């Protein structure tokens, strides 16, 4: 059986949400962070890099949320939540699926680190502000990141988890999106486990 090694306050809730959306059975092993916010040693020992998320599936241990999401969709769900190459939304799906870890998370991390270190913000708009503007624009064009249907790109973007960093009064498209995805039963079950 698929086991999700869930580190609280991490992107491992993406994997829980994915499995809930797909209706896949899984076993949940939950780990609490140390007071320093580091992962505990047993969690770090799961993979060479020692970061969340991690799954085990039989003899396989796999890290990296993008790899896990793709693995689960292809191996256990017959490609559900992943538009095929001939689908009209395929390019948008790919872009937002990879934008999540390739651009969004690094932009927010850079801002977090520079703020914590007291380093003045760079040129305006910052990378984080540009990310939010892109997300707001996209969600004004389509109800979900890939287009008209919920996909694994929405799971990767994990906006319900990041919503606290946004001023939603100024972002009606993001607010509407958050209302749609947080109303999904799979998100509600995931949120209860966080």
C-alpha positions as CSV (number, residue, x, y, z in Angstrom):
1,X,0.0,0.0,0.0
2,X,1.1,3.6,-0.7
3,X,2.4,5.3,2.4
4,X,2.5,9.1,2.7
5,X,5.2,10.2,5.1
6,X,3.5,13.5,6.1
7,X,5.7,16.2,7.7
8,X,3.4,18.8,9.2
9,X,3.8,22.3,7.9
10,X,5.3,21.2,4.6
11,X,4.3,20.5,1.0
12,X,3.6,16.9,1.9
13,X,-0.1,17.8,2.1
14,X,0.0,18.0,-1.7
15,X,0.3,14.3,-1.7
16,X,-2.5,13.8,0.7
17,X,-4.7,16.1,-1.3
18,X,-3.9,14.2,-4.5
19,X,-4.7,10.8,-3.1
20,X,-8.0,12.2,-1.6
21,X,-8.9,13.7,-5.0
22,X,-8.2,10.4,-6.8
23,X,-9.9,8.3,-4.1
24,X,-6.8,6.2,-3.6
25,X,-6.2,4.2,-0.4
26,X,-3.1,5.2,1.5
27,X,-1.5,4.9,4.9
28,X,-0.5,8.1,6.6
29,X,2.6,8.3,8.8
30,X,2.7,11.8,10.4
31,X,5.8,13.5,11.7
32,X,6.0,16.7,13.8
33,X,8.7,19.3,13.2
34,X,11.2,20.0,15.9
35,X,11.1,23.3,17.8
36,X,13.6,24.7,15.3
37,X,11.1,23.8,12.5
38,X,13.5,21.2,11.2
39,X,12.2,17.8,10.2
40,X,12.9,15.2,12.9
41,X,15.9,12.8,12.3
42,X,13.6,9.8,11.4
43,X,12.0,11.9,8.6
44,X,15.3,13.2,7.3
45,X,16.6,9.6,7.2
46,X,13.8,8.6,4.7
47,X,15.6,10.0,1.6
48,X,19.2,11.2,0.8
49,X,18.1,14.8,0.7
50,X,16.0,14.5,3.8
51,X,13.1,16.8,2.8
52,X,9.4,16.5,2.5
53,X,7.4,15.0,0.9
54,X,8.2,11.3,0.8
55,X,6.2,8.3,-0.1
56,X,6.9,4.6,0.1
57,X,5.2,2.2,-2.3
58,X,6.3,-1.4,-1.7
59,X,10.1,-1.3,-2.0
60,X,10.1,2.2,-3.6
61,X,10.9,5.3,-1.6
62,X,10.3,8.5,-3.5
63,X,10.8,12.2,-2.6
64,X,10.1,15.5,-4.4
65,X,6.5,16.5,-4.7
66,X,6.4,16.9,-8.5
67,X,7.9,13.4,-9.0
68,X,5.5,12.0,-6.4
69,X,2.4,13.6,-7.9
70,X,3.3,12.4,-11.4
71,X,4.2,8.9,-10.1
72,X,0.9,8.5,-8.2
73,X,-1.2,9.8,-11.2
74,X,0.5,7.6,-13.7
75,X,1.1,4.5,-11.6
76,X,-2.1,4.4,-9.5
77,X,-4.6,6.5,-11.3
78,X,-4.2,5.7,-15.0
79,X,-3.2,9.3,-15.7
80,X,-6.3,10.9,-14.2
81,X,-5.8,14.6,-13.3
82,X,-3.1,14.9,-16.0
83,X,-4.3,16.1,-19.5
84,X,-2.7,14.2,-22.3
85,X,-0.5,15.7,-24.9
86,X,-3.4,16.1,-27.4
87,X,-5.6,17.9,-24.8
88,X,-6.1,21.7,-25.5
89,X,-5.0,22.5,-21.9
90,X,-1.8,20.4,-22.0
91,X,0.7,23.3,-22.3
92,X,-1.1,25.3,-19.6
93,X,-1.1,22.2,-17.4
94,X,2.7,21.6,-17.9
95,X,3.5,25.3,-17.3
96,X,1.6,25.6,-14.0
97,X,2.6,22.1,-12.8
98,X,6.3,23.1,-13.1
99,X,5.8,26.8,-12.2
100,X,4.8,25.7,-8.6
101,X,8.3,24.4,-7.7
102,X,10.4,26.1,-10.4
103,X,9.3,29.7,-9.8
104,X,6.6,30.2,-7.2
105,X,8.2,28.4,-4.2
106,X,11.7,29.9,-4.9
107,X,10.2,33.4,-5.2
108,X,8.5,33.1,-1.9
109,X,11.5,31.5,-0.2
110,X,13.8,34.3,-1.4
111,X,11.5,36.9,0.1
112,X,11.2,34.9,3.3
113,X,14.9,34.6,3.7
114,X,15.7,38.2,2.7
115,X,13.1,39.5,5.1
116,X,14.3,37.3,8.0
117,X,17.9,38.5,7.3
118,X,16.8,42.2,7.2
119,X,17.9,42.5,3.5
120,X,16.0,45.3,1.7
121,X,13.6,44.2,-1.0
122,X,15.0,44.2,-4.5
123,X,13.5,46.0,-7.5
124,X,9.7,46.5,-7.5
125,X,7.7,44.5,-8.2
126,X,9.5,41.7,-6.3
127,X,9.5,38.1,-7.6
128,X,6.8,37.3,-5.1
129,X,4.6,40.2,-6.3
130,X,5.1,39.1,-9.9
131,X,4.1,35.5,-9.0
132,X,0.9,36.7,-7.3
133,X,0.1,39.0,-10.3
134,X,0.5,36.1,-12.7
135,X,-1.7,33.8,-10.6
136,X,-4.4,36.5,-10.3
137,X,-4.3,37.0,-14.1
138,X,-4.4,33.3,-14.8
139,X,-7.4,32.7,-12.5
140,X,-9.2,35.5,-14.3
141,X,-8.8,33.6,-17.5
142,X,-9.8,30.1,-16.3
143,X,-11.4,28.5,-13.2
144,X,-8.4,26.3,-12.7
145,X,-4.7,26.5,-13.5
146,X,-4.7,24.2,-16.5
147,X,-8.1,25.5,-17.8
148,X,-11.7,24.4,-17.2
149,X,-10.9,21.3,-15.1
150,X,-9.2,20.6,-11.8
151,X,-5.9,18.9,-12.5
152,X,-2.7,17.9,-10.7
153,X,-1.4,21.4,-11.5
154,X,-3.8,22.7,-8.9
155,X,-2.5,20.2,-6.4
156,X,1.1,21.4,-7.2
157,X,0.2,25.1,-6.8
158,X,-1.3,24.3,-3.4
159,X,-2.8,27.7,-3.0
160,X,-5.1,26.9,0.0
161,X,-1.9,26.3,1.9
162,X,-0.3,29.6,0.8
163,X,-3.3,31.8,1.0
164,X,-2.2,33.5,4.2
165,X,0.5,35.4,2.3
166,X,-2.0,37.1,0.0
167,X,-4.2,40.1,0.6
168,X,-7.3,38.5,-0.8
169,X,-9.3,41.8,-0.8
170,X,-7.1,42.9,-3.7
171,X,-7.2,39.5,-5.4
172,X,-10.8,38.6,-6.4
173,X,-9.7,35.8,-8.9
174,X,-7.6,34.1,-6.3
175,X,-10.3,34.5,-3.7
176,X,-12.8,32.9,-6.1
177,X,-10.4,30.1,-6.8
178,X,-9.8,29.4,-3.1
179,X,-13.5,29.3,-2.5
180,X,-13.8,26.7,-5.3
181,X,-11.0,24.4,-4.2
182,X,-11.5,24.6,-0.5
183,X,-15.1,23.6,-1.0
184,X,-13.9,20.3,-2.6
185,X,-14.5,17.4,-0.2
186,X,-10.9,16.1,-0.9
187,X,-9.4,19.4,0.2
188,X,-11.6,19.5,3.3
189,X,-10.4,15.9,4.2
190,X,-6.8,17.0,3.6
191,X,-7.1,20.2,5.6
192,X,-8.4,18.2,8.6
193,X,-5.2,16.1,8.5
194,X,-2.8,19.0,8.3
